[in-house]
């Protein structure tokens, strides 16, 4: 089994970050479990802050965790 399948919290954070950086609402969180939902929201907050600071596209790619989805 691949590592990304085991680490659900890291995947949730990354997907939340990608949603935040693209400007999506936090209400678009697809997760139901409390722990993974919180990680998604943490990633969303980071992504929104980077979006507001102008770190979108290539300039913000270094902020993205090095985790494959």
Number of C-alpha atoms within 10 A of each C-alpha: 5 6 9 13 10 10 11 14 16 21 21 25 26 25 20 29 29 19 22 25 25 16 14 16 11 15 7 9 17 11 14 9 8 9 12 17 18 18 22 28 22 18 26 28 19 20 29 25 15 19 18 12 10 12 17 16 11 7 10 15 11 10 13 15 13 10 12 9 10
